[in-house]
């Protein structure tokens, strides 16, 4: 092909050499080598490393002379062997040695004389599918031919050698741009171009059939530099290729690499412009979606999820039919799922299901609805999951669960029946029967609930779900105010105490206690024997005492708590037990003992409710007033639970103040009340007390 500088000039090839190992390392390897082919290669590489030292290191004249002689000797040995890539490299190295000595004529003569041989070497490389654009010895040959003409035109200030130099440099730049010589050739070509134009001549470059090779080599160079982490250096060759051919089959990949360069150079706005350009201009290019995703993934890998996800959004909007769409939707779906953003997650999972009928995504939709407590929607999603599974021929555990959870989410006995009919031997069957019984009980169908429980006990007597179902039936019965049912269920549970864990009885007792079914609650707590674990005994005794108290059996309640404290003096229930004992003693008229119990609690912790209860039992006015004043002055008015106690304590303390003629205390208490409770309905009473106290002080 041709490069025109007023006259048509022919383009040729270039190669480059990489010097990964040091001179000493290669020298040691050569000394140890035995294989003839390996010796041949190492001599060429050692000569290259020597050339690198000569060109880059500050050596003494003696060192230079020695190293030049060694390099020439090595090249001479290589040229006695096979005419391969190492032979070609040795020719280029010899020419470089001539140039190092200022003998550009000899260098040119050598390179021109060996050019045909080097061309044949390149043809052999190409025939064996070896990438000649990066390793062909012709790259170095043409580059250093350009150097001989550069030296000539710089020495003689002539146009013709400048045109020749430009021709050789551009051949290297265009055909071997991804070699180490490519970018050097571009810089030298720019210098030659400036020189030619300074002489008033116009430079016009025509790439001809090398246009494609130029783009490919530029892109290869860019990819290589990116892989090496040299994003700043990779930017220019990629941009050059795109500018030459903005819309080729390679453009999408090139723009991807350009975007990655922008990312690593912190040029985010330009990176996003690249993404938008890919989405808009290359919307129909099958390579564009992967290019956009490649940039997005690099952002996420770099820790910038926000920008990466913004790019993924561009992708989803721009490429609705791309094969990777489901993957990106799944990414957003699971990210939302992990963040417990159930609505957003469901929206993405829904699109995944629409795209590919994903069973996993449909199951996730059902799970999102369950986590949102949207049971009706969850049941519908499990129904859709069942359809997908049946369509795919899946009749195993996933299908069992899909059918089961339709009943679980809908609480529909009919749905449970459908599950039990199709999967009677499923491990979920006991659980389904238990839940069906509860749903029937909640619906008020108590006879059907008991029949279901009978079936559960008959079929699965050892099933944990049977035990849990009975306890659940009690809860449901209590909520439905069907205490007769709760009593029957409890009696059934008590017929075989070994079947149920103590936790079940304690939980049942608490449920009944909260419903003020004290007699039933006591029966449940008594199911825990005194030889059980301490944690169960403590809770059961406390619950039993509360049930006895609720039945006005105050002495028994007191004695039960006394037994608890005697058995476990350090029990965590100690203060709760003493408070209940105090209340039981108060009901029994044993006021002094009650005050002692309350006092024991108050001495350990500030509980102003207990102080108030204790004050109401006191018979000494001085002690009683002191207790009320303690609440009024020490309780925290900023705590909502303390404010009513403060107000009531002040109100009930005022008559005591008057009885003991403590009028100033009464006035101070009235002031406190007015400040704290400016809108209280007791204010008229407070005003009257204040007025009377002031009048009494004035006497």
C-alpha positions in Angstrom: 0.0 0.0 0.0 1.0 3.6 -0.3 1.8 6.6 1.8 1.9 9.8 -0.3 4.3 12.7 0.3 3.8 14.5 -3.0 5.3 11.3 -4.4 3.8 7.8 -3.8 5.8 5.9 -1.2 5.4 2.2 -0.4 4.4 1.1 3.1 6.3 -1.8 4.7 6.5 -3.8 7.9 8.0 -3.4 11.4 8.8 -5.6 14.4 9.8 -5.1 18.0 11.6 -7.0 20.7 10.8 -7.3 24.4 13.6 -7.4 27.0 12.0 -9.1 29.9 15.1 -10.7 31.4 18.4 -9.0 32.5 21.7 -9.5 30.7 23.2 -11.5 33.6 20.1 -13.8 33.9 20.3 -14.6 30.2 24.1 -15.1 30.4 23.7 -17.6 33.2 21.0 -19.5 31.3 23.2 -19.6 28.2 26.2 -21.0 30.1 23.9 -23.8 31.5 22.1 -24.5 28.2 22.7 -27.8 26.4 20.1 -27.9 23.7 21.2 -26.5 20.4 17.9 -24.7 19.6 17.9 -23.2 23.1 21.4 -22.0 22.7 20.5 -20.4 19.4 17.6 -18.5 21.0 19.5 -17.5 24.1 22.3 -16.0 22.1 19.9 -13.8 20.2 18.2 -12.7 23.4 21.5 -12.1 25.1 22.6 -9.9 22.2 19.3 -8.0 22.5 19.8 -7.5 26.3 23.4 -6.3 25.6 22.0 -3.8 23.0 19.6 -2.6 25.7 22.4 -2.0 28.1 24.4 -0.1 25.5 21.5 2.2 24.6 20.2 2.8 28.2 23.1 2.5 30.6 26.0 4.9 31.4 28.9 2.6 30.6 32.7 3.3 30.4 34.3 3.2 27.0 36.0 0.0 27.9 32.7 -1.6 29.0 31.0 -0.3 25.8 33.8 -1.8 23.6 33.6 -5.2 25.4 29.8 -5.3 25.3 29.7 -4.4 21.6 32.2 -7.1 20.8 30.2 -9.7 22.7 27.0 -8.7 21.0 28.5 -8.8 17.5 30.0 -12.2 18.3 26.6 -13.5 19.5 24.8 -12.1 16.4 27.5 -13.8 14.2 26.9 -17.1 15.9 23.1 -16.8 15.5 23.4 -16.0 11.8 25.3 -19.2 11.2 22.1 -21.1 12.4 18.6 -21.4 11.1 16.9 -18.5 9.4 14.2 -18.0 12.0 12.9 -15.1 14.2 16.2 -15.2 16.2 18.2 -14.8 13.0 16.0 -11.8 12.1 16.5 -10.2 15.5 20.2 -10.6 15.2 20.2 -8.7 11.9 18.4 -5.9 13.5 20.7 -5.9 16.5 23.8 -5.7 14.3 22.3 -2.7 12.5 21.6 -1.0 15.8 25.3 -1.6 16.7 26.3 0.2 13.5 24.0 3.1 14.4 25.4 3.2 17.9 28.8 3.8 16.3 27.4 6.5 13.9 27.6 4.3 10.8 24.1 4.8 9.4 25.3 3.9 5.9 26.5 0.5 7.0 23.3 -0.1 9.0 21.1 0.8 6.0 23.1 -1.4 3.7 22.8 -4.3 6.1 19.0 -3.9 6.6 18.2 -3.5 2.9 20.4 -6.4 2.0 18.6 -8.7 4.5 15.1 -7.4 4.0 14.0 -10.1 1.7 15.2 -12.8 4.1 13.3 -11.1 6.9 10.2 -11.0 4.8 10.4 -14.7 4.3 10.7 -15.2 8.0 7.6 -13.2 8.5 5.7 -15.2 5.9 6.7 -18.4 7.8 5.4 -16.9 11.0 2.1 -15.9 9.4 1.7 -19.4 7.8 2.0 -20.9 11.3 -0.7 -18.6 12.7 1.8 -16.6 14.8 0.9 -12.9 15.4 3.5 -11.2 13.2 2.3 -7.7 14.1 4.0 -8.0 17.5 7.1 -10.2 16.9 8.1 -10.0 13.2 11.8 -9.0 12.8 10.6 -6.8 9.9 9.2 -4.3 12.5 12.7 -3.6 13.9 14.2 -3.7 10.3 11.8 -1.0 9.0 12.0 1.1 12.2 15.8 1.3 12.1 15.8 1.9 8.3 13.6 4.9 9.2 16.3 5.9 11.7 19.0 5.8 9.0 16.9 8.2 6.9 16.2 10.4 9.9 19.9 10.8 10.6 20.5 11.5 6.9 17.8 14.2 6.6 18.8 15.8 9.9 22.4 15.9 8.8 21.7 17.2 5.2 18.4 19.0 5.6 17.0 17.2 2.6 13.4 16.3 1.6 14.0 12.9 0.0 15.4 11.1 3.1 12.7 12.7 5.3 10.1 11.2 3.0 11.8 7.8 3.2 12.0 8.0 7.0 8.3 8.9 7.2 7.4 6.0 4.9 9.2 3.5 7.1 8.0 4.9 10.3 4.4 4.9 9.2 4.7 1.3 7.9 5.8 0.3 11.4 3.1 2.4 13.1 0.3 1.1 10.8 1.2 -2.6 10.4 3.0 -3.2 13.7 1.3 -0.8 16.1 1.0 -3.3 18.9 4.7 -4.0 19.0 7.2 -2.1 21.2 8.3 -0.2 18.1 4.8 1.0 17.2 4.5 4.0 19.4 8.2 5.0 18.9 7.6 5.0 15.2 4.5 7.2 15.6 6.6 9.8 17.5 9.4 9.7 14.9 6.8 9.9 12.1 5.3 13.0 13.6 8.8 14.6 13.7 9.5 13.7 10.0 6.0 15.1 9.1 6.8 18.4 10.8 10.1 18.6 9.0 8.6 17.9 5.5 5.8 20.5 6.1 8.4 23.0 7.2 9.7 22.8 3.7 6.3 23.8 2.3 5.3 20.3 1.3 1.9 18.7 2.0 1.8 15.2 3.6 -1.2 13.0 2.7 -1.4 9.5 4.1 -3.4 6.8 2.3 -3.6 3.5 4.2 -5.3 1.5 1.5 -5.5 -2.2 2.4 -3.7 -1.6 5.6 -6.6 0.3 7.1 -8.0 -2.8 8.8 -4.6 -4.0 10.0 -4.0 -0.5 11.5 -7.2 -0.7 13.6 -6.6 -4.3 14.7 -3.0 -3.5 15.7 -4.0 -0.4 17.6 -6.7 -2.3 19.4 -4.3 -5.1 20.2 -1.8 -2.6 21.6 -4.5 -1.0 23.7 -5.6 -4.4 25.1 -2.1 -5.4 25.9 -1.4 -2.1 27.7 -4.7 -2.4 29.7 -3.8 -5.9 30.7 -0.4 -4.6 31.9 -2.2 -1.8 33.9 -0.9 1.0 31.7 -4.2 2.7 31.1 -2.7 6.1 30.5 -0.5 4.7 27.7 -3.4 2.5 26.3 -5.6 5.5 25.9 -4.0 7.0 22.8 -3.8 3.9 20.6 -7.4 3.0 21.3 -8.6 6.5 20.6 -6.5 6.7 17.4 -8.1 3.5 16.2 -11.6 4.7 17.0 -11.0 8.1 15.4 -9.7 6.5 12.2 -12.7 4.1 12.0 -15.5 5.2 14.4 -18.0 2.5 13.3 -16.3 -0.8 12.4 -17.0 -4.3 13.7 -14.3 -3.7 16.3 -15.6 -0.4 17.6 -17.8 -1.7 20.4 -14.8 -3.6 22.0 -12.6 -0.5 21.4 -15.1 1.7 23.1 -15.3 -0.7 26.0 -11.5 -0.5 26.5 -11.7 3.3 26.1 -14.3 3.3 28.9 -12.1 1.2 31.1 -9.2 3.6 30.5 -11.4 6.6 31.5 -12.4 4.6 34.7 -8.9 4.0 35.7 -7.9 7.6 34.9 -10.8 8.9 37.1 -12.4 10.6 34.1 -15.9 9.5 35.1 -18.0 11.9 33.0 -16.1 10.8 29.8 -16.6 7.2 30.8 -20.4 7.7 31.1 -20.4 9.6 27.7 -18.7 6.5 26.2 -21.4 4.3 27.7 -24.2 6.5 26.4 -22.5 6.6 23.0 -22.4 2.8 22.9 -26.0 2.5 23.9 -27.3 5.1 21.4 -25.0 4.7 18.4 -24.4 1.0 18.6 -27.9 -0.1 19.7 -28.1 -2.7 16.9 -24.5 -4.0 17.3 -24.5 -7.4 19.0 -21.1 -6.6 20.6 -22.3 -3.4 22.2 -24.3 -4.9 25.2 -21.2 -6.9 26.3 -19.1 -3.8 26.0 -21.4 -1.8 28.2 -21.6 -4.6 30.7 -17.8 -4.9 30.7 -17.4 -1.2 31.8 -20.1 -1.6 34.4 -18.5 -4.7 35.9 -15.1 -3.0 36.0 -16.7 -0.2 38.0 -18.2 -2.6 40.5 -14.9 -4.5 40.7 -13.3 -1.2 41.5 -15.7 -0.7 44.4 -17.9 1.9 42.7 -21.3 0.1 42.8 -23.3 3.3 42.3 -21.7 4.0 38.9 -21.6 0.4 37.9 -25.3 0.0 38.6 -26.0 3.2 36.7 -24.3 1.7 33.7 -26.3 -1.5 34.1 -29.5 0.7 34.0 -28.3 2.1 30.7 -27.9 -1.5 29.5 -31.3 -2.6 30.6 -32.9 0.4 28.9 -30.9 0.1 25.6 -30.8 -3.6 25.0 -34.1 -5.2 25.9 -33.5 -8.4 23.9 -29.9 -9.1 24.9 -29.1 -12.6 26.2 -27.4 -11.3 29.3 -30.4 -9.2 30.4 -31.7 -11.9 32.8 -28.2 -11.9 34.5 -28.3 -8.2 35.2 -31.9 -8.2 36.4 -30.9 -11.0 38.7 -28.0 -8.9 40.0 -30.4 -6.1 40.9 -33.0 -8.5 42.3 -30.6 -10.3 44.7 -29.0 -7.0 45.7 -32.5 -5.7 46.7 -33.3 -9.0 48.3 -30.2 -8.8 50.5 -31.1 -5.2 51.4 -34.6 -6.5 52.4 -36.2 -4.2 49.8 -38.9 -6.8 49.0 -41.0 -4.7 46.6 -38.0 -3.8 44.4 -36.6 -7.3 44.5 -40.0 -8.7 43.4 -40.1 -6.3 40.5 -36.7 -7.5 39.2 -37.5 -11.2 39.8 -40.7 -10.8 37.9 -38.9 -9.6 34.8 -36.4 -12.5 35.1 -39.4 -15.0 35.2 -40.9 -13.3 32.2 -37.6 -13.6 30.3 -36.7 -17.2 31.0 -39.3 -18.8 33.3 -36.7 -19.1 36.1 -37.9 -21.4 38.9 -35.4 -19.9 41.3 -36.6 -16.3 40.5 -40.3 -17.3 41.0 -39.5 -18.9 44.3 -37.7 -15.7 45.3 -40.8 -13.7 44.4 -42.9 -15.9 46.8 -40.2 -15.5 49.5 -40.3 -11.7 49.1 -44.1 -11.7 49.5 -43.8 -13.8 52.6 -41.1 -11.6 54.1 -43.5 -8.6 53.4 -46.3 -10.5 55.2 -48.3 -10.2 52.0 -49.7 -13.7 52.3 -52.3 -13.5 49.6 -49.6 -12.5 47.0 -47.2 -15.2 48.4 -49.8 -17.9 47.9 -50.4 -16.7 44.3 -46.6 -16.7 43.6 -46.3 -20.3 45.0 -49.2 -21.3 42.7 -47.2 -19.9 39.7 -44.1 -21.7 41.0 -46.1 -24.9 41.0 -47.1 -24.3 37.4 -43.5 -23.7 36.3 -42.3 -26.9 38.2 -45.0 -29.1 36.6 -44.3 -27.7 33.2 -40.6 -28.5 33.6 -41.5 -32.1 34.8 -40.4 -31.5 38.4 -42.4 -33.6 40.9 -39.9 -33.8 43.8 -39.4 -31.8 46.9 -39.6 -28.4 45.3 -43.1 -29.2 44.0 -44.1 -30.5 47.5 -43.0 -27.2 49.0 -44.7 -25.1 46.4 -48.1 -26.8 47.0 -47.6 -26.9 50.8 -46.8 -23.1 51.0 -50.0 -22.3 49.2 -51.8 -23.6 52.2 -49.4 -22.1 54.7 -49.7 -18.6 53.1 -53.5 -18.7 52.5 -54.4 -20.6 55.8 -57.0 -22.3 53.6 -57.9 -25.8 54.8 -58.8 -26.7 51.3 -55.3 -25.9 50.1 -53.9 -28.1 52.9 -56.2 -30.9 51.8 -54.9 -30.7 48.3 -51.3 -31.0 49.5 -52.1 -33.9 51.8 -54.0 -35.7 49.0 -51.1 -35.5 46.6 -48.2 -35.9 49.1 -49.5 -38.0 52.0 -46.0 -39.3 52.7 -44.3 -36.0 52.7 -42.2 -34.9 55.7 -44.4 -31.8 55.7 -47.6 -33.7 56.2 -47.7 -33.6 60.0 -47.0 -29.9 59.9 -49.7 -29.4 57.3 -52.3 -31.2 59.5 -51.4 -29.2 62.5 -51.6 -25.9 60.7 -54.9 -27.0 59.1 -56.3 -27.6 62.6 -55.3 -24.2 63.7 -56.8 -22.5 60.7 -60.1 -24.4 61.3 -60.0 -23.3 64.9 -59.5 -19.7 64.0 -62.4 -20.0 61.6 -64.5 -21.3 64.5 -64.8 -24.8 63.1 -63.9 -26.4 66.4 -65.2 -29.9 65.6 -63.3 -30.1 62.4 -60.2 -28.8 64.1 -60.4 -31.6 66.7 -61.0 -34.2 64.1 -57.9 -33.0 62.3 -55.9 -33.1 65.6 -57.1 -36.7 66.1 -55.9 -37.6 62.7 -52.6 -35.9 63.3 -52.1 -37.7 66.6 -53.2 -41.0 65.1 -50.9 -40.8 62.0 -47.9 -39.1 63.5 -47.9 -39.7 67.3 -44.2 -38.8 67.6 -44.3 -35.7 65.4 -43.1 -32.5 66.9 -45.8 -30.7 64.8 -48.5 -32.7 66.7 -47.3 -31.2 70.0 -46.8 -27.8 68.6 -50.3 -28.0 67.1 -51.9 -28.7 70.4 -50.2 -25.8 72.0 -51.2 -23.7 69.0 -54.8 -24.8 69.4 -54.8 -23.4 73.0 -53.5 -20.1 71.7 -56.2 -20.0 69.0 -58.9 -21.1 71.4 -57.9 -18.3 73.9 -57.9 -15.7 71.1 -61.4 -17.0 70.1 -62.5 -16.8 73.7 -63.3 -20.5 73.6 -61.9 -21.4 77.0 -63.9 -24.7 77.1 -61.9 -25.8 74.0 -58.6 -24.6 75.6 -59.5 -26.7 78.7 -60.1 -29.8 76.7 -56.8 -29.4 74.7 -54.9 -28.8 77.9 -56.4 -31.9 79.5 -55.3 -33.9 76.4 -51.8 -32.5 76.7 -51.6 -33.4 80.4 -52.4 -37.1 79.8 -49.0 -37.7 78.4 -46.6 -35.2 79.9 -43.5 -36.9 78.5 -44.6 -36.1 75.0 -44.3 -32.3 75.5 -41.3 -30.2 76.4 -41.5 -28.1 79.5 -41.4 -25.0 77.3 -44.7 -26.0 75.8 -46.4 -26.0 79.2 -44.8 -22.8 80.3 -45.8 -21.1 77.0 -49.3 -22.4 77.4 -49.5 -21.2 81.0 -48.4 -17.8 80.0 -51.0 -17.6 77.3 -53.8 -18.6 79.7 -52.4 -16.3 82.3 -52.5 -13.3 80.0 -56.2 -14.2 79.2 -56.9 -14.3 83.0 -57.8 -18.0 82.8 -56.0 -18.5 86.1 -57.2 -22.0 87.0 -56.2 -23.4 83.6 -52.9 -21.5 83.7 -52.1 -23.1 87.1 -52.7 -26.5 85.7 -50.3 -25.8 82.8 -47.6 -24.5 85.1 -48.0 -27.5 87.5 -47.1 -29.8 84.6 -43.4 -28.8 85.2 -42.0 -31.0 87.9 -39.7 -29.9 90.7 -36.9 -32.1 89.3 -36.8 -30.3 86.0 -34.0 -27.9 85.0 -33.8 -24.8 87.2 -34.9 -22.4 84.5 -38.1 -24.3 83.9 -38.9 -24.6 87.7 -38.3 -20.9 88.4 -40.6 -19.8 85.6 -43.2 -22.4 86.4 -43.4 -21.5 90.2 -43.6 -17.8 89.4 -46.4 -18.5 86.9 -48.2 -20.7 89.3 -48.0 -18.1 92.1 -49.5 -15.5 89.6 -52.3 -17.9 88.7 -53.1 -18.5 92.4 -53.0 -14.7 93.1 -55.4 -14.2 90.2 -57.8 -16.7 91.9 -57.5 -14.7 95.2 -55.7 -17.6 96.8 -53.2 -15.1 98.4 -51.8 -17.3 101.1 -51.0 -20.1 98.6 -49.5 -17.6 96.2 -47.3 -16.3 99.0 -46.2 -19.8 100.0 -45.4 -20.8 96.4 -43.2 -17.8 96.0 -41.6 -18.5 99.4 -40.8 -22.0 98.1 -39.2 -20.4 95.0 -37.0 -18.1 97.0 -36.0 -20.8 99.4 -35.1 -23.2 96.6 -33.2 -20.6 94.6 -32.2 -17.6 96.7 -30.4 -16.0 93.7 -33.2 -16.5 91.3 -33.7 -13.8 88.7 -37.3 -13.7 89.7 -36.4 -12.6 93.2 -37.7 -9.0 93.1 -40.8 -9.9 91.1 -41.5 -12.6 93.6 -41.1 -10.2 96.6 -43.4 -7.6 94.9 -46.1 -10.3 94.4 -45.6 -11.5 98.0 -46.0 -7.9 99.2 -49.3 -7.6 97.3 -50.5 -11.0 98.6 -49.6 -10.0 102.2 -51.5 -6.7 101.7 -54.6 -8.6 100.6 -54.2 -10.8 103.7 -54.0 -7.8 105.9 -50.4 -8.5 107.0 -49.4 -4.9 106.4 -46.1 -4.8 108.2 -44.9 -7.8 106.3 -46.1 -6.4 103.0 -44.2 -3.1 103.7 -41.0 -5.1 104.5 -41.4 -7.0 101.2 -41.9 -3.7 99.2 -39.0 -2.1 101.1 -36.7 -4.9 100.1 -37.4 -4.2 96.5 -37.2 -0.4 96.7 -33.9 -0.6 98.5 -32.4 -2.5 95.6 -33.9 -0.5 92.7 -35.9 2.7 92.0 -39.4 1.5 91.2 -41.8 4.3 92.0 -44.8 2.2 91.4 -43.8 0.0 94.3 -43.0 3.0 96.4 -46.5 4.3 95.8 -48.0 0.9 96.7 -45.9 0.8 99.8 -46.9 4.3 100.9 -50.6 3.4 100.7 -50.0 0.7 103.3 -48.1 2.8 105.8 -49.9 3.9 109.0 -47.4 6.5 110.2 -48.2 9.8 108.6 -44.6 11.0 108.7 -43.4 7.8 106.8 -46.3 8.0 104.4 -45.7 11.7 103.5 -41.9 11.0 103.1 -42.7 8.2 100.7 -45.0 10.4 98.6 -42.5 13.2 98.6 -39.8 10.8 97.5 -41.9 10.0 94.4 -42.7 13.7 93.7 -39.2 14.9 94.1 -37.1 12.0 92.7 -39.2 10.5 89.9 -38.3 11.8 86.4 -41.1 13.9 85.0 -39.6 13.5 81.5 -40.5 9.8 81.6 -44.1 9.3 80.6 -44.6 6.3 82.9 -43.5 8.4 85.9 -45.7 11.5 85.4 -49.0 10.1 86.6 -47.3 8.8 89.8 -45.8 12.2 90.5 -49.2 13.9 90.0 -51.1 11.5 92.2 -48.3 11.5 94.9 -48.6 15.3 95.2 -52.4 15.2 95.4 -52.6 12.5 98.1 -49.7 14.1 100.1 -51.5 17.5 100.5 -54.0 16.3 103.2 -51.1 14.8 105.1 -49.3 18.1 105.0 -52.3 19.9 106.5 -52.8 17.2 109.2 -49.2 17.7 110.3 -49.4 21.5 109.7 -46.6 21.4 107.1 -48.0 24.3 105.1 -44.8 25.3 103.4 -44.3 21.8 102.1 -47.9 21.9 100.8 -47.2 25.2 99.0 -44.0 23.9 97.5 -45.8 20.8 96.3 -48.6 23.0 94.8 -45.9 25.0 92.9 -44.4 21.8 91.6 -47.7 20.5 90.4 -48.6 23.8 88.6 -45.3 23.8 86.8 -45.3 20.2 85.7 -49.1 19.8 85.0 -50.4 23.2 83.8 -53.5 21.6 82.2 -54.2 18.8 84.7 -57.9 18.3 85.8 -56.8 18.4 89.5 -55.6 22.0 89.2 -58.7 23.5 90.9 -58.0 21.2 93.9 -54.4 22.3 93.9 -55.4 25.9 93.9 -57.7 25.4 96.9 -54.9 23.7 98.9 -52.5 26.4 98.0 -54.9 29.1 99.1 -55.6 27.4 102.4 -51.9 26.8 103.1 -51.0 30.4 102.5 -53.9 31.5 104.7 -52.7 29.1 107.5 -49.1 30.5 107.3 -50.4 34.1 107.5 -52.2 33.4 110.9 
